[in-house]
Amino acid sequence: MTFNRCSGRAHQQPTPAQVSAARSAEQQASARYKAGLGVIDEVAEAQRLLTQAEIDDALARLGVWRGLLGVAIAMGDIQPFVAEVGR
């Protein structure tokens, strides 16, 4: 069995989009606040949402790696997995 970085890519695609959207919202909220057009609560909420999106992204990536490890264990050979992780 071979592993490649694309193996779990289909499962990871939604979370980077969420992180990007949350980052954009945080930047916009900060800009509005600095311009005097927004309140600090909006900035704090945007920062909280960005942090949550980053956590969700990390957990999704971890889930993919755990799944790939499970497949490797089930096949009885974790060396290709270990080699991929080491890259």
C-alpha positions, 0 to 999 in steps of 0.5 A: 500500500502506498500513501500520498498526501492526497489520500485524505484531501477530499475530507479536508477541503471544507475546513480550509474554506471555513478557516479562510472565511473566518479569517476574512471576517475577523480582519473585517471586524477588526478594520471596522472597529479600528475605523470606529464603525464597529464594537469590540464584541464583534471583534471578539466574536470574529476571533472566537469563530476563527479560533474554532475554525482553526481547531476544527481544521486541525481535528479534521486533519487529525481524523484523516491521519488516524483513518490512514493509520487504521488502514495501515494497521488493518493491512498489517504494514505501517511502514508506508504510513510512517514514511509518509508522516516523516515527510 
